[in-house]
Amino acid sequence: MAAAYFTHVMLLPSLAGRRPAAPQRGRAAHRNRRDLPMDPSNDKWLATSVEVPKLLLAFAPGPGTMMHQDMIDWCAANMASLEIRQYELIAGHHTPEDHPQLIADAIATWADAHTLR
């Protein structure tokens, strides 16, 4: 169930385009993980995949916040190899727009620490 909060897929015609692609026959142009059938194996994988590092960036709650402390605590207790970086900066629904450089730096540092790039 936790994977529903983290995975969001948007099909774009190009990086410069920034508009959702036209729907293809039988396929949505914009698809949210919550729209897909839940697979219980996702929960098991998140809990047991110790060989796969995971990162959760958490911010002080702002307007439209989707991640609250109880959810962050649940993730810490139920996801193997999860690193949580908490920031005092306020962020809400548009966190990537509010703090893009901080997010990019955090992901780059984390990826480098795990030799992922």
C-alpha positions, 0 to 999 in steps of 0.5 A: 500500500505504501508504494501508492504514495511514492510512485507517480508516472506522467508521460511527456512528449519531451522534457521541454514539452511539459505537457502530458502526451496525447492518450494512446489507444487504450492508455491514459496520458496521465496515470497515477499509481493510485489508479492502478490495482494494488499488488500486495507483493509491493508491500512485501518487496518494500519490507524485504528488499534490504539490498535496494536503498530507498530515500524519503525526503520529508519536510515540515507540513505546509498547505496540501501536505501529503506526508505527515509524521505518522506516515513517515514513521510508518515508512521507517518501520515498514520499508527496508533500507530506507533513509529518511532525510527530514528538513525544517523547511515548509513544503506542501503539495508543490514541494518540487516546485518550492525546493527543486535544488534541495531535492536535486542535491539530496538525491544526488548525494544519496545516489552517490553514497550508494554508487547509483550514478 
